[in-house]
Every structure is written in C-alpha cells, then in structure tokens.
Amino acid sequence: MVSLIAGSRLGSYDILAAIGAGGMGEVYRARDRKLDRDVAIKILPEALAADPERIARFEREAKTLAALNQPHIAQIYGLEESNGVSALRAAV
C-alpha cells in the first residue's frame, strides 16, 4: 500500500491522520490548504493503482457517491490524482 503518514502531503492536502483501511483503499483525514478545511482522502492501494479496471471502479464509486444527497453519506468534493496516487476527496 502507499500508506501516507501524518505530516506528509498529497497534492494540496496535508495528511493529518489515518482513519481506516480496507480492501479497496485507505482513508486519511487531511487539511485542504487551498480552502482551509478538513477533508477525508481515500486512496487506492498501490497494488490496485496500476489496474485500469480497479481505477474505473474507483471512479464509478466517486461518481455514484457524488450523485447522492443523504445526511449519512459523505459529500464528495472531487476525484484527483497526485504523483500517481488516485484519491477521492470527501467531507469529514
């Protein structure tokens, strides 16, 4: 896995802490330096980041979640790539 550590950066985000991990990715609490707010960043594990099918699934997940408007589902702010790492950015 890519495994980010607190204090590292991913694009314009300062990684604050790990929130959790699963088979489809790792989730981190991060600070958006541009908008001055905390966000959740989900990244694909390194082993999956090179698989076009997994990347497409990750993108579908982001689009599906972005289309939902429910109080118990995190609002999606964007889907990005930085230094070869695919990341889904959501509300904390």
KEKE-186326 format. One record per residue (C-alpha): residue in one letter; x, y, z. Coordinates in steps of 0.02 Angstrom, whole numbers, padded with zeros to 5 digits, always signed. Layout:
AXYZ;...
% end
This chain:
M+00000+00000+00000;V+00051+00179-00025;S+00020+00215+00161;L+00031+00401+00193;I+00096+00464+00359;A+00041+00611+00464;G+00136+00766+00410;S+00156+00710+00229;R+00073+00797+00082;L-00033+00733-00061;G-00058+00872-00188;S-00129+01021-00094;Y-00177+00916+00059;D-00082+00896+00221;I-00110+00721+00290;L-00163+00731+00472;A-00203+00551+00521;A-00256+00381+00458;I-00443+00349+00480;G-00457+00170+00415;A-00412+00043+00282;G-00498-00094+00185;G-00483-00200+00029;M-00521-00054-00088;G-00416+00081-00008;E-00350+00182+00138;V-00438+00335+00211;Y-00350+00483+00290;R-00402+00644+00374;A-00317+00787+00283;R-00315+00976+00279;D-00358+01060+00115;R-00231+01203+00109;K-00323+01294-00030;L-00494+01300+00054;D-00435+01289+00235;R-00548+01144+00285;D-00529+00964+00340;V-00572+00827+00215;A-00563+00638+00203;I-00447+00569+00070;K-00470+00391+00006;I-00328+00318-00097;L-00312+00158-00195;P-00184+00033-00131;E-00025+00035-00236;A-00061-00141-00299;L-00228-00084-00371;A-00173+00087-00433;A-00099+00013-00593;D-00254-00092-00634;P-00365+00001-00760;E-00518-00099-00704;R-00492-00050-00520;I-00463+00132-00568;A-00626+00130-00668;R-00716+00054-00518;F-00642+00188-00404;E-00704+00324-00524;R-00878+00244-00532;E-00883+00243-00342;A-00841+00429-00337;K-00974+00471-00468;T-01106+00367-00379;L-01070+00445-00210;A-01065+00620-00286;A-01241+00595-00355;L-01311+00553-00182;N-01375+00682-00059;Q-01401+00595+00107;P-01354+00656+00281;H-01264+00493+00324;I-01159+00483+00165;A-01005+00592+00148;Q-01017+00728+00016;I-00888+00701-00122;Y-00782+00853-00162;G-00678+00779-00302;L-00577+00640-00382;E-00394+00679-00408;E-00225+00607-00449;S-00061+00666-00374;N+00107+00585-00406;G+00024+00428-00474;V-00095+00412-00325;S-00281+00411-00362;A-00379+00497-00224;L-00562+00527-00185;R-00592+00684-00081;A-00744+00693+00033;A-00817+00790+00178;V-00764+00736+00351;
% end
